[in-house]
Amino acid sequence: MCAFGVLHWKHELTKGFRLNENGAGIEDTPAGPPKAAGIQRIADVSIDDHGAASGKGRFVLSGQEALYWRQLALEEDAASLAKDFTQYVGAGLPDGLNADFEGFDGLTDYDGDLTARIKLTGSLGSSTSKRMIVPGFLFEARGKHPFTQETSREVAVDLHYATMEEDEVTYHFPAGVKLDDFPHDSDLDWKGRIGLSIRALPSDGALTMKRSLVRTWALLDASLYGNLRSIYMRISAADQQQILLNRTTDVSVK
């Protein structure tokens, strides 16, 4: 299921024999660029007066991210694959919000993107008679960031491959509420190795949150672990920001 020029990450950054004009030599296999292991997570969610949420979403996977699910599909039946993907999506969603897997597009097309369609239902955030609080980043509400708990390290860090995550979530709010506070535009960067970009686009009755996380490396020396942990601590804090809405009219909360 690998496209031409693509290796499974286990075969990247290793050595192999290669024929050349002088016979055969030992050379290193290259690592793929971040965009070769991309994840786009897109959702459009409507929230009612009591915090009930519904909407649609899709995951667009490329490179290593798509390869994982395509190879898993060779081993599992459709029901098991759907269950695994549902659990994968649900691991980052806020408590109370459920994802129902609706299907893959491009599962056998190894040379293109893999798209997964999901349906979102349940409750989102918390609600009182005067205020609603909604997670700023839908797919990172329960995201587990690596390295935030481990204070030191003596061996190299291997995150398998460089990657790029891009999120775009549009929240539609009920009439009678107005935006009070939300995550504002910001950028975090560690010497081009890891970068987080946040953009907020408020509009009448809605807010679109965009998040982009780029990691340009797969292997990192243990001597740089302190810097790595520091940037992930900042990313974790940024991802836990919330959207605050004030009600302009009183609503009884169920």
C-alpha positions in Angstrom: 0.0 0.0 0.0 3.0 2.3 -0.3 3.0 4.8 -3.2 6.1 5.1 -5.4 9.0 6.6 -3.4 7.3 6.0 0.0 8.7 3.8 2.7 7.0 2.6 5.9 8.6 4.7 8.7 10.3 1.6 10.1 12.4 1.5 6.9 13.3 5.2 7.0 16.5 6.5 8.5 18.2 3.2 8.2 20.7 1.6 5.9 20.5 -0.6 2.8 22.4 -1.7 -0.3 22.1 0.4 -3.4 23.5 -0.2 -6.8 25.5 2.6 -8.4 28.1 3.1 -11.2 30.8 1.6 -9.0 28.8 -1.5 -8.0 27.0 -1.6 -4.7 27.2 0.6 -1.7 25.5 1.1 1.7 23.4 4.2 1.9 20.9 5.8 4.3 17.2 5.7 3.4 15.7 9.2 3.7 13.0 10.4 6.1 9.8 11.8 4.7 8.9 15.5 5.0 6.2 16.6 7.5 3.6 16.9 4.8 4.2 13.3 3.9 2.5 12.3 7.1 -0.3 14.7 7.3 -3.6 14.8 9.2 -6.4 17.3 8.4 -9.2 17.2 10.9 -12.3 19.2 9.9 -15.6 19.6 11.7 -18.7 21.7 11.6 -20.7 21.5 14.9 -23.9 23.2 16.0 -24.6 23.7 19.7 -28.1 24.3 21.1 -29.2 26.3 24.3 -28.5 23.3 26.6 -25.1 22.3 25.2 -26.4 19.5 22.9 -24.1 19.2 19.9 -24.4 17.7 16.5 -22.4 17.9 13.3 -20.2 16.3 10.7 -16.4 15.8 10.5 -13.8 14.3 8.4 -10.2 13.2 8.7 -8.0 13.5 5.6 -4.9 11.4 6.1 -1.8 11.3 3.9 1.5 9.4 3.8 2.3 7.4 7.0 -1.0 8.3 8.6 -3.0 6.8 5.7 -0.6 3.9 5.3 -1.3 2.7 8.9 -5.0 2.4 8.3 -4.6 0.9 4.8 -2.3 -1.8 6.0 -4.6 -2.5 9.0 -7.5 -3.0 6.6 -5.5 -5.9 5.1 -5.6 -7.7 8.4 -9.0 -6.7 9.9 -12.6 -6.9 8.7 -14.7 -3.8 8.1 -16.4 -3.9 11.5 -13.1 -4.2 13.4 -11.5 -1.4 11.4 -14.5 0.9 12.0 -14.4 0.2 15.7 -10.6 0.9 15.9 -11.0 4.2 14.0 -14.0 5.3 16.2 -11.8 4.7 19.3 -8.9 6.6 17.7 -11.1 9.6 17.1 -12.9 9.4 20.4 -9.6 9.4 22.4 -9.2 13.2 21.8 -12.8 14.4 21.9 -14.3 16.0 25.0 -16.3 14.0 27.4 -20.0 13.7 26.3 -19.3 14.0 22.6 -19.4 10.8 20.5 -18.0 10.1 17.1 -19.8 7.6 14.8 -17.6 6.3 11.9 -19.5 6.5 8.6 -16.9 5.2 6.2 -13.5 5.6 4.4 -13.0 7.1 1.0 -9.9 6.0 -0.9 -9.0 3.1 1.3 -7.5 1.1 -1.5 -6.1 4.0 -3.5 -2.6 3.9 -2.1 -1.5 6.9 -4.3 -3.9 9.4 -2.8 -5.3 10.7 0.4 -7.5 8.6 2.7 -10.6 10.4 4.0 -12.7 9.2 6.9 -16.2 10.5 7.5 -17.6 10.8 11.0 -20.9 12.0 12.6 -20.7 13.9 15.9 -23.5 13.8 18.5 -23.8 14.3 22.3 -23.1 17.2 24.6 -20.3 19.7 24.4 -18.7 21.6 27.3 -20.7 22.9 30.2 -23.6 25.2 30.5 -25.3 27.4 33.1 -28.2 29.8 32.9 -25.8 32.6 32.2 -22.7 31.1 30.5 -21.6 28.3 28.2 -18.0 26.9 28.2 -16.8 25.0 25.1 -13.4 23.4 24.4 -11.3 25.7 22.1 -9.9 22.7 20.1 -12.4 20.0 19.6 -10.0 17.2 18.6 -7.5 18.1 21.4 -9.9 18.3 24.3 -8.5 15.1 25.8 -5.3 15.0 23.7 -2.4 13.4 25.5 0.8 15.3 24.7 4.0 13.4 25.1 6.8 14.4 27.4 4.8 16.6 29.7 5.2 14.2 32.6 8.7 12.8 32.1 11.1 15.4 33.5 14.4 13.9 32.1 15.6 11.4 29.6 18.8 9.6 29.0 18.1 8.0 25.6 17.3 9.5 22.2 13.7 10.4 21.4 12.1 8.5 18.5 8.7 9.8 17.3 8.8 7.6 14.2 8.3 10.3 11.5 7.9 14.0 10.9 4.2 15.1 10.7 1.8 17.9 10.1 -1.5 18.3 11.8 -4.1 20.8 10.6 -7.4 21.3 12.3 -10.4 23.5 11.2 -13.5 23.4 13.4 -16.4 25.7 13.0 -18.8 26.1 16.0 -22.3 27.4 15.5 -23.9 28.9 18.6 -27.6 29.3 19.4 -29.3 32.7 19.3 -29.1 34.6 22.6 -25.4 34.0 23.3 -22.4 36.1 22.4 -18.7 35.4 22.4 -17.0 36.6 25.6 -13.5 35.0 25.2 -11.8 32.5 23.0 -8.2 31.4 22.0 -6.7 34.3 20.1 -4.1 34.1 17.3 -0.7 32.9 18.5 2.4 31.1 17.3 4.8 28.8 19.2 8.1 27.7 17.6 11.2 25.8 18.7 14.0 26.6 16.2 12.0 25.2 13.3 11.7 21.7 14.8 8.2 22.1 16.3 5.7 24.8 15.6 2.1 25.5 16.7 -0.1 28.1 15.0 -3.5 29.1 16.2 -6.0 31.3 14.3 -9.5 32.3 15.4 -12.1 33.6 12.9 -15.2 34.8 14.7 -18.4 35.6 12.8 -22.1 36.2 13.4 -23.2 33.3 15.5 -20.2 31.2 14.8 -16.4 30.8 15.5 -13.9 28.9 13.4 -10.8 27.7 15.1 -7.7 26.7 13.1 -4.8 24.9 14.5 -1.6 23.8 12.8 1.1 21.7 14.4 4.3 20.8 12.5 7.1 18.6 13.6 10.0 18.4 11.2 12.0 15.6 12.8 11.7 12.0 13.8 14.9 11.4 16.0 16.2 13.8 18.6 19.2 13.5 20.9 18.6 13.2 24.6 20.6 16.3 25.3 17.8 18.4 23.8 15.1 16.8 25.8 14.7 19.8 28.1 13.9 22.0 25.1 11.5 19.4 23.8 9.6 19.1 27.0 9.3 22.9 27.4 7.7 23.3 23.9 5.3 20.5 24.5 4.3 21.9 27.9 3.4 25.2 26.1 1.5 23.3 23.4 -0.4 21.4 26.0 -1.4 24.6 27.7 -2.5 26.2 24.4 -4.6 23.2 23.5 -6.6 23.4 26.7 -7.9 26.9 26.1 -11.7 27.3 26.1 -14.4 29.3 24.4 -16.6 31.4 26.8 -20.0 32.5 25.8 -22.4 34.7 27.7 -26.2 34.4 27.4 -28.0 37.5 26.6 -31.3 35.9 27.8 -31.8 33.5 30.7 -32.3 29.9 29.8 -33.1 27.1 32.2 -30.4 24.5 31.9 -31.4 20.8 31.9 
